Amino acid sequence: MSGQGGNPFSLRSALLLVLGGAALFVALLAMIGAGMAGPSANDGGGHGAGKGLNGFAGFARLLEEQGRTVRLSRMEKTAGEPGVLVITPPAYAKGADIERMVNRHRATGPAIVVTPKWQAIPLPAAVRPAGAKEGWVQLAGTTAPQWQGFLDDVGVAIGPMRGGSRWQAQGFGGELPVPAQVLTGSGQRLVPLVAGSDGGILAAYLADGGHYPGLEAMALERPAPTVQGQSLYPLVLVFEPDLIDNYGLARKENARLASLLVNAASNGEAMSVTFDITLNGHARTANLLTLAFTPPFLAATLCLLLAAAVIGWRAFIRFGPPRKTARAIAFGKRALVANSAGFVRRTHRLHLVTLPYADKARTALARALGLARQPSAEAAERAIERALAARSPDAQPFSQIASRLRAAGTVTQAVTAARELYALERKLKR
């Protein structure tokens, strides 16, 4: 015996498969557009996604745990969006690129620039310890940045910190992990925020005439008088990266300092924080997928997805049995006549019907009256009218009806005349 096989998928299972596949496809497009489907940015670099000693992933995680909105920026246009922008350029970055990004962002939010110090390489396989995680690096020396075109009046230097390993901020201090290699800054426009035990500037903000209450309260020295009318947000320079990088954040004092720097730069406001990684080689250009999931085009994308969902639901749920498509031209004489009449009516060629019909009616009447074949159409019509006058004196003459039919200019006139001829023919055939 063999039974008829049933459908292996129920209606609900098929619906879940379709919806799940569509959702995964849309999520994949969104990930590709956002750059999440590409290689990981945790490549051992000194930026917001780096999890090595020289990276700042811990700084980003700290701010996120404190309730701030934190994101990584792979596009330079993000520099113009509101919020705190943290820039961690490498030593080989172009100063003009940093200057352009900082100037663009300071119109919408504070900027924090962290100078690099460490040369780091991925852990070699030969010395890779058990349990080493992705992004861990080995420090291989130091290099001071040379950013020609960005704050050329500010100098940087790397050297040992004399007098100990402590740094000092307003009201508290902490330890540096490697006091033998400390990067300090110098410049007349710098207002110190963090200093070393030898007085070297480890972090400062730029005194460019603006009024920055949060930073002025944190400053170690009395800042210069402000100039009225300055509307830019502050620029904070962290010269010693070990104050806030993963290496330094192993100490809670450094974590407190990192949080305080962001709060002071934002003047206590709960601003979002964006870590730029475009200058670190992770820039991504805009494409159609990026635009599709970016306002204001996101609204159009959502409308398209909603329309696709409605169409899919309409295709999935059938309303009644399927309708059989009718033939364009039906079978039978009636359909043929109707199609021909419709064609004549559309082309306004009524004479193609009225003239033959008048001739046919004349022939039929002559045969019905038993008239011999006449030499011409006019003679036949006169004979029909004489016979008609003898049988039905009150009947309308045939020639008049036939003339109206031949001269009909509208369908109504043609039909009226044709009916009169047909009635006359029936009357004579009784």
Residue pairs with C-beta under 8 A, 6 or more apart in sequence:
9 17
14 316
15 316
18 312
18 316
22 308
22 309
22 312
26 305
28 37
29 289
29 292
29 293
30 289
30 293
31 37
32 289
33 287
33 289
33 290
33 291
33 292
33 293
33 294
34 290
34 293
35 74
35 284
38 284
40 49
40 134
41 47
41 49
41 50
41 72
41 74
41 277
41 280
41 282
42 49
42 50
42 51
42 55
42 57
42 134
42 135
43 50
43 135
44 50
44 52
44 54
44 55
44 120
44 121
44 122
44 135
44 136
44 137
45 52
45 54
45 55
45 90
45 120
45 277
45 280
45 281
46 52
46 54
46 55
46 56
46 88
46 90
46 116
46 118
46 120
46 241
46 245
46 280
47 55
47 56
47 88
47 275
47 276
47 277
47 280
47 282
48 55
48 56
48 57
48 59
48 60
48 72
48 86
48 88
48 275
48 276
48 277
49 55
49 57
49 60
49 72
49 275
49 277
49 282
50 56
50 57
50 135
50 246
51 57
51 58
51 133
51 134
51 135
51 136
51 246
52 120
52 135
52 136
52 137
52 246
53 118
53 120
53 136
53 137
53 139
53 245
53 246
53 247
54 116
54 117
54 118
54 120
54 137
54 139
54 241
54 245
54 246
54 247
55 135
55 245
55 246
56 86
56 88
56 114
56 244
56 245
56 246
56 275
57 135
57 246
58 245
58 246
58 249
59 86
59 244
59 245
59 246
59 249
59 258
60 70
60 72
60 273
60 275
61 70
62 249
62 255
62 258
62 259
63 70
63 258
63 259
63 262
63 273
64 70
66 259
67 270
68 262
68 270
68 271
68 272
68 273
69 83
69 272
69 273
70 272
70 273
70 274
70 275
71 272
71 273
71 274
71 275
72 274
72 275
72 277
73 79
73 85
73 274
73 275
73 276
73 277
73 278
74 277
74 278
74 282
74 283
74 284
75 278
75 283
75 284
75 285
75 286
76 101
76 278
76 283
77 286
78 85
78 274
78 276
79 85
79 101
79 104
79 105
79 276
80 104
80 105
80 107
80 108
81 108
81 109
81 274
82 108
82 109
82 271
82 272
83 108
83 109
83 271
83 272
83 273
83 274
84 109
84 110
84 111
84 112
84 262
84 265
84 266
84 271
84 272
84 273
84 274
85 101
85 105
85 109
85 110
85 111
85 112
85 273
85 274
85 276
86 112
86 114
86 273
86 274
86 275
86 276
87 98
87 101
87 102
87 111
87 112
87 113
87 114
87 276
87 279
88 113
88 114
88 116
88 241
88 275
88 276
88 277
88 279
88 280
89 97
89 98
89 113
89 116
89 145
89 147
89 279
89 280
90 116
90 145
90 279
90 280
90 281
91 116
91 143
91 144
91 145
91 146
93 145
93 147
93 279
94 147
94 149
95 147
95 148
95 149
95 150
95 152
96 149
96 150
97 279
98 113
98 147
98 149
98 150
98 279
99 149
99 150
99 151
101 276
101 279
102 111
102 113
102 150
102 235
105 111
105 233
106 232
106 233
106 234
106 235
107 231
107 232
107 233
108 233
109 233
109 266
109 271
110 233
110 234
110 235
110 236
110 265
110 266
110 271
111 233
111 234
111 235
111 236
112 235
112 236
112 237
112 238
112 261
112 262
112 265
113 235
113 236
113 237
113 238
114 238
114 241
114 244
114 245
115 144
115 145
115 156
115 183
115 185
115 237
115 238
115 239
115 241
116 143
116 145
116 241
117 142
117 143
117 144
117 158
117 181
117 183
117 240
117 241
117 242
118 139
118 141
118 142
118 241
119 139
119 140
119 141
119 142
119 143
120 137
120 138
120 139
120 140
121 137
121 138
121 140
122 136
122 137
122 138
123 129
123 132
123 136
123 137
123 138
124 138
127 138
142 158
142 181
142 183
143 158
144 156
144 157
144 158
144 183
145 156
151 187
151 206
151 237
153 187
153 188
153 189
154 185
154 186
154 187
154 189
154 190
154 237
155 185
155 186
155 187
156 183
156 184
156 185
156 186
156 239
157 183
157 184
157 186
158 181
158 182
158 183
159 181
159 182
159 184
160 179
160 180
160 181
160 182
161 176
161 179
161 180
161 182
161 196
161 197
161 198
161 200
162 197
162 198
163 196
163 197
163 198
164 179
164 197
165 175
165 176
165 179
165 197
166 173
166 174
166 175
166 176
166 196
166 197
167 173
167 174
167 175
167 176
167 194
167 195
167 196
167 197
167 202
167 240
167 243
168 194
168 195
168 196
168 197
168 220
169 193
169 194
169 218
169 220
169 257
169 260
170 193
170 217
170 218
170 219
170 220
172 253
172 256
172 257
173 253
174 251
174 253
174 254
174 257
175 251
175 253
176 182
176 196
176 240
176 242
176 243
176 248
177 242
177 247
177 248
177 250
177 251
178 242
178 247
182 196
182 200
182 202
182 240
182 242
183 202
183 239
183 240
183 241
184 196
184 200
184 201
184 202
184 239
184 240
185 201
185 202
185 204
185 237
185 239
186 201
189 206
189 207
189 208
190 201
190 204
190 205
190 206
190 207
190 237
191 204
191 205
191 206
191 207
191 215
191 216
191 219
191 221
191 223
191 224
192 201
192 203
192 204
192 219
192 220
192 221
193 203
193 204
193 205
193 215
193 218
193 219
193 220
193 236
193 261
193 264
194 201
194 202
194 203
194 204
194 220
194 240
194 243
194 257
195 201
195 202
195 220
196 202
196 240
201 239
202 238
202 239
202 240
202 243
203 236
203 237
203 238
203 239
203 240
203 243
203 261
204 236
204 237
204 239
205 212
205 215
205 219
205 234
205 235
205 236
205 237
205 265
206 234
206 235
206 236
206 237
207 223
207 224
208 230
208 232
208 235
209 226
209 227
209 230
210 226
210 227
210 230
210 231
210 232
210 233
210 234
211 226
211 230
212 234
212 265
212 267
213 267
214 263
214 264
214 265
214 266
214 267
214 268
215 223
215 234
215 236
215 264
215 265
216 223
217 264
218 260
218 261
218 264
233 265
234 265
236 261
236 264
236 265
238 244
238 261
241 248
242 248
242 254
243 254
243 257
243 258
244 254
244 257
244 258
244 261
248 254
249 255
249 258
262 273
277 283
278 284
284 290
286 294
291 297
292 298
292 300
292 301
293 301
329 335
329 339
341 353
344 350
344 352
344 353
345 411
350 408
350 409
350 410
350 411
350 414
351 406
353 414
354 405
354 406
354 408
354 414
354 417
354 418
355 406
357 405
357 418
357 421
358 402
358 405
358 406
358 421
359 377
361 402
361 421
361 422
361 424
361 425
362 377
362 380
362 381
362 384
362 398
362 402
364 425
365 384
365 398
365 424
365 425
365 428
366 373
366 374
366 380
366 383
366 384
368 425
368 428
368 429
369 383
369 384
369 387
369 388
369 428
371 380
371 383
371 384
371 387
374 380
374 383
381 398
381 399
381 402
382 399
384 398
385 397
385 398
385 399
387 428
388 395
388 397
388 398
388 424
388 428
389 395
391 428
392 427
392 428
395 424
395 427
396 420
396 424
398 421
398 424
401 417
401 420
401 421
401 424
402 417
402 421
404 413
404 416
404 417
404 420
405 414
405 417
405 418
405 421
408 414
408 417
